[in-house]
Amino acid sequence: MPIKLRYNANKKRRSGAFFVHVFRQAISVKIADVNLN
């Protein structure tokens, strides 16, 4: 596997994990808002 392809795959996987992390945080904040109200 060429190095560049491997790098791109790693970058894609990392940004996907980052997106999931942000998404989960947003959901937990929304749930906290609902619980406060």
PDB file of N, CA, C and O in Angstrom:
ATOM      1  N   MET A   1       0.852  -1.192   0.000  1.00  0.00           N
ATOM      2  CA  MET A   1       0.000   0.000   0.000  1.00  0.00           C
ATOM      3  C   MET A   1       0.891   1.246   0.000  1.00  0.00           C
ATOM      4  O   MET A   1       1.774   1.369   0.849  1.00  0.00           O
ATOM      5  N   PRO A   2       0.673   2.157  -0.928  1.00  0.00           N
ATOM      6  CA  PRO A   2       1.488   3.380  -0.936  1.00  0.00           C
ATOM      7  C   PRO A   2       1.282   4.181   0.340  1.00  0.00           C
ATOM      8  O   PRO A   2       0.212   4.161   0.947  1.00  0.00           O
ATOM      9  N   ILE A   3       2.335   4.885   0.727  1.00  0.00           N
ATOM     10  CA  ILE A   3       2.278   5.635   1.994  1.00  0.00           C
ATOM     11  C   ILE A   3       1.167   6.682   1.945  1.00  0.00           C
ATOM     12  O   ILE A   3       0.459   6.892   2.930  1.00  0.00           O
ATOM     13  N   LYS A   4       1.018   7.336   0.794  1.00  0.00           N
ATOM     14  CA  LYS A   4       0.037   8.416   0.708  1.00  0.00           C
ATOM     15  C   LYS A   4      -1.384   7.891   0.933  1.00  0.00           C
ATOM     16  O   LYS A   4      -2.185   8.529   1.617  1.00  0.00           O
ATOM     17  N   LEU A   5      -1.692   6.729   0.359  1.00  0.00           N
ATOM     18  CA  LEU A   5      -3.029   6.158   0.555  1.00  0.00           C
ATOM     19  C   LEU A   5      -3.258   5.829   2.022  1.00  0.00           C
ATOM     20  O   LEU A   5      -4.334   6.077   2.565  1.00  0.00           O
ATOM     21  N   ARG A   6      -2.235   5.270   2.655  1.00  0.00           N
ATOM     22  CA  ARG A   6      -2.383   4.912   4.063  1.00  0.00           C
ATOM     23  C   ARG A   6      -2.607   6.175   4.896  1.00  0.00           C
ATOM     24  O   ARG A   6      -3.423   6.183   5.818  1.00  0.00           O
ATOM     25  N   TYR A   7      -1.882   7.229   4.566  1.00  0.00           N
ATOM     26  CA  TYR A   7      -2.025   8.489   5.301  1.00  0.00           C
ATOM     27  C   TYR A   7      -3.443   9.038   5.147  1.00  0.00           C
ATOM     28  O   TYR A   7      -4.058   9.480   6.118  1.00  0.00           O
ATOM     29  N   ASN A   8      -3.954   9.003   3.907  1.00  0.00           N
ATOM     30  CA  ASN A   8      -5.307   9.512   3.670  1.00  0.00           C
ATOM     31  C   ASN A   8      -6.347   8.689   4.426  1.00  0.00           C
ATOM     32  O   ASN A   8      -7.304   9.240   4.969  1.00  0.00           O
ATOM     33  N   ALA A   9      -6.159   7.372   4.460  1.00  0.00           N
ATOM     34  CA  ALA A   9      -7.105   6.515   5.172  1.00  0.00           C
ATOM     35  C   ALA A   9      -7.082   6.834   6.661  1.00  0.00           C
ATOM     36  O   ALA A   9      -8.129   6.897   7.306  1.00  0.00           O
ATOM     37  N   ASN A  10      -5.887   7.035   7.202  1.00  0.00           N
ATOM     38  CA  ASN A  10      -5.786   7.369   8.623  1.00  0.00           C
ATOM     39  C   ASN A  10      -6.443   8.711   8.906  1.00  0.00           C
ATOM     40  O   ASN A  10      -7.128   8.874   9.916  1.00  0.00           O
ATOM     41  N   LYS A  11      -6.232   9.675   8.008  1.00  0.00           N
ATOM     42  CA  LYS A  11      -6.816  10.995   8.207  1.00  0.00           C
ATOM     43  C   LYS A  11      -8.336  10.901   8.184  1.00  0.00           C
ATOM     44  O   LYS A  11      -9.020  11.523   8.997  1.00  0.00           O
ATOM     45  N   LYS A  12      -8.857  10.115   7.243  1.00  0.00           N
ATOM     46  CA  LYS A  12     -10.310   9.969   7.128  1.00  0.00           C
ATOM     47  C   LYS A  12     -10.875   9.320   8.390  1.00  0.00           C
ATOM     48  O   LYS A  12     -11.898   9.757   8.917  1.00  0.00           O
ATOM     49  N   ARG A  13     -10.199   8.274   8.868  1.00  0.00           N
ATOM     50  CA  ARG A  13     -10.680   7.579  10.059  1.00  0.00           C
ATOM     51  C   ARG A  13     -10.648   8.523  11.261  1.00  0.00           C
ATOM     52  O   ARG A  13     -11.562   8.525  12.086  1.00  0.00           O
ATOM     53  N   ARG A  14      -9.577   9.328  11.350  1.00  0.00           N
ATOM     54  CA  ARG A  14      -9.448  10.225  12.494  1.00  0.00           C
ATOM     55  C   ARG A  14     -10.540  11.285  12.469  1.00  0.00           C
ATOM     56  O   ARG A  14     -11.130  11.587  13.506  1.00  0.00           O
ATOM     57  N   SER A  15     -10.819  11.857  11.292  1.00  0.00           N
ATOM     58  CA  SER A  15     -11.847  12.890  11.216  1.00  0.00           C
ATOM     59  C   SER A  15     -13.219  12.280  11.493  1.00  0.00           C
ATOM     60  O   SER A  15     -14.087  12.949  12.054  1.00  0.00           O
ATOM     61  N   GLY A  16     -13.425  11.026  11.109  1.00  0.00           N
ATOM     62  CA  GLY A  16     -14.686  10.362  11.417  1.00  0.00           C
ATOM     63  C   GLY A  16     -14.857  10.187  12.914  1.00  0.00           C
ATOM     64  O   GLY A  16     -15.938  10.418  13.454  1.00  0.00           O
ATOM     65  N   ALA A  17     -13.778   9.773  13.589  1.00  0.00           N
ATOM     66  CA  ALA A  17     -13.839   9.600  15.038  1.00  0.00           C
ATOM     67  C   ALA A  17     -14.066  10.946  15.711  1.00  0.00           C
ATOM     68  O   ALA A  17     -14.807  11.042  16.688  1.00  0.00           O
ATOM     69  N   PHE A  18     -13.424  11.986  15.183  1.00  0.00           N
ATOM     70  CA  PHE A  18     -13.599  13.329  15.753  1.00  0.00           C
ATOM     71  C   PHE A  18     -15.044  13.780  15.601  1.00  0.00           C
ATOM     72  O   PHE A  18     -15.621  14.356  16.524  1.00  0.00           O
ATOM     73  N   PHE A  19     -15.633  13.514  14.427  1.00  0.00           N
ATOM     74  CA  PHE A  19     -17.024  13.895  14.188  1.00  0.00           C
ATOM     75  C   PHE A  19     -17.953  13.179  15.164  1.00  0.00           C
ATOM     76  O   PHE A  19     -18.864  13.789  15.723  1.00  0.00           O
ATOM     77  N   VAL A  20     -17.718  11.884  15.367  1.00  0.00           N
ATOM     78  CA  VAL A  20     -18.548  11.114  16.300  1.00  0.00           C
ATOM     79  C   VAL A  20     -18.413  11.682  17.703  1.00  0.00           C
ATOM     80  O   VAL A  20     -19.399  11.788  18.432  1.00  0.00           O
ATOM     81  N   HIS A  21     -17.184  12.050  18.085  1.00  0.00           N
ATOM     82  CA  HIS A  21     -16.941  12.604  19.417  1.00  0.00           C
ATOM     83  C   HIS A  21     -17.725  13.904  19.596  1.00  0.00           C
ATOM     84  O   HIS A  21     -18.394  14.095  20.612  1.00  0.00           O
ATOM     85  N   VAL A  22     -17.641  14.794  18.610  1.00  0.00           N
ATOM     86  CA  VAL A  22     -18.363  16.074  18.691  1.00  0.00           C
ATOM     87  C   VAL A  22     -19.866  15.831  18.720  1.00  0.00           C
ATOM     88  O   VAL A  22     -20.597  16.477  19.472  1.00  0.00           O
ATOM     89  N   PHE A  23     -20.321  14.887  17.887  1.00  0.00           N
ATOM     90  CA  PHE A  23     -21.745  14.572  17.811  1.00  0.00           C
ATOM     91  C   PHE A  23     -22.253  14.078  19.166  1.00  0.00           C
ATOM     92  O   PHE A  23     -23.322  14.489  19.619  1.00  0.00           O
ATOM     93  N   ARG A  24     -21.479  13.190  19.816  1.00  0.00           N
ATOM     94  CA  ARG A  24     -21.893  12.676  21.129  1.00  0.00           C
ATOM     95  C   ARG A  24     -21.938  13.791  22.156  1.00  0.00           C
ATOM     96  O   ARG A  24     -22.846  13.839  22.986  1.00  0.00           O
ATOM     97  N   GLN A  25     -20.955  14.694  22.105  1.00  0.00           N
ATOM     98  CA  GLN A  25     -20.951  15.798  23.066  1.00  0.00           C
ATOM     99  C   GLN A  25     -22.184  16.670  22.864  1.00  0.00           C
ATOM    100  O   GLN A  25     -22.819  17.089  23.832  1.00  0.00           O
ATOM    101  N   ALA A  26     -22.521  16.940  21.609  1.00  0.00           N
ATOM    102  CA  ALA A  26     -23.692  17.770  21.320  1.00  0.00           C
ATOM    103  C   ALA A  26     -24.953  17.100  21.852  1.00  0.00           C
ATOM    104  O   ALA A  26     -25.820  17.767  22.417  1.00  0.00           O
ATOM    105  N   ILE A  27     -25.059  15.786  21.675  1.00  0.00           N
ATOM    106  CA  ILE A  27     -26.238  15.059  22.169  1.00  0.00           C
ATOM    107  C   ILE A  27     -26.306  15.131  23.691  1.00  0.00           C
ATOM    108  O   ILE A  27     -27.379  15.364  24.249  1.00  0.00           O
ATOM    109  N   SER A  28     -25.171  14.933  24.370  1.00  0.00           N
ATOM    110  CA  SER A  28     -25.205  14.959  25.832  1.00  0.00           C
ATOM    111  C   SER A  28     -25.555  16.358  26.327  1.00  0.00           C
ATOM    112  O   SER A  28     -26.224  16.498  27.350  1.00  0.00           O
ATOM    113  N   VAL A  29     -25.112  17.396  25.616  1.00  0.00           N
ATOM    114  CA  VAL A  29     -25.469  18.768  26.007  1.00  0.00           C
ATOM    115  C   VAL A  29     -26.968  18.978  25.829  1.00  0.00           C
ATOM    116  O   VAL A  29     -27.622  19.575  26.683  1.00  0.00           O
ATOM    117  N   LYS A  30     -27.515  18.480  24.706  1.00  0.00           N
ATOM    118  CA  LYS A  30     -28.959  18.610  24.476  1.00  0.00           C
ATOM    119  C   LYS A  30     -29.746  17.897  25.571  1.00  0.00           C
ATOM    120  O   LYS A  30     -30.742  18.427  26.063  1.00  0.00           O
ATOM    121  N   ILE A  31     -29.305  16.702  25.955  1.00  0.00           N
ATOM    122  CA  ILE A  31     -29.990  15.944  27.001  1.00  0.00           C
ATOM    123  C   ILE A  31     -29.919  16.713  28.318  1.00  0.00           C
ATOM    124  O   ILE A  31     -30.895  16.760  29.066  1.00  0.00           O
ATOM    125  N   ALA A  32     -28.766  17.315  28.600  1.00  0.00           N
ATOM    126  CA  ALA A  32     -28.620  18.094  29.829  1.00  0.00           C
ATOM    127  C   ALA A  32     -29.582  19.275  29.807  1.00  0.00           C
ATOM    128  O   ALA A  32     -30.197  19.591  30.826  1.00  0.00           O
ATOM    129  N   ASP A  33     -29.719  19.933  28.649  1.00  0.00           N
ATOM    130  CA  ASP A  33     -30.653  21.050  28.526  1.00  0.00           C
ATOM    131  C   ASP A  33     -32.074  20.589  28.827  1.00  0.00           C
ATOM    132  O   ASP A  33     -32.802  21.257  29.562  1.00  0.00           O
ATOM    133  N   VAL A  34     -32.470  19.454  28.265  1.00  0.00           N
ATOM    134  CA  VAL A  34     -33.829  18.944  28.475  1.00  0.00           C
ATOM    135  C   VAL A  34     -34.040  18.623  29.952  1.00  0.00           C
ATOM    136  O   VAL A  34     -35.109  18.889  30.502  1.00  0.00           O
ATOM    137  N   ASN A  35     -33.022  18.052  30.592  1.00  0.00           N
ATOM    138  CA  ASN A  35     -33.162  17.705  32.003  1.00  0.00           C
ATOM    139  C   ASN A  35     -33.269  18.952  32.871  1.00  0.00           C
ATOM    140  O   ASN A  35     -33.981  18.945  33.875  1.00  0.00           O
ATOM    141  N   LEU A  36     -32.567  20.029  32.497  1.00  0.00           N
ATOM    142  CA  LEU A  36     -32.635  21.265  33.279  1.00  0.00           C
ATOM    143  C   LEU A  36     -34.016  21.883  33.155  1.00  0.00           C
ATOM    144  O   LEU A  36     -34.553  22.412  34.128  1.00  0.00           O
ATOM    145  N   ASN A  37     -34.597  21.820  31.956  1.00  0.00           N
ATOM    146  CA  ASN A  37     -35.939  22.361  31.778  1.00  0.00           C
ATOM    147  C   ASN A  37     -36.909  21.310  32.240  1.00  0.00           C
ATOM    148  O   ASN A  37     -38.120  21.524  32.192  1.00  0.00           O
TER     149      ASN A  37
END
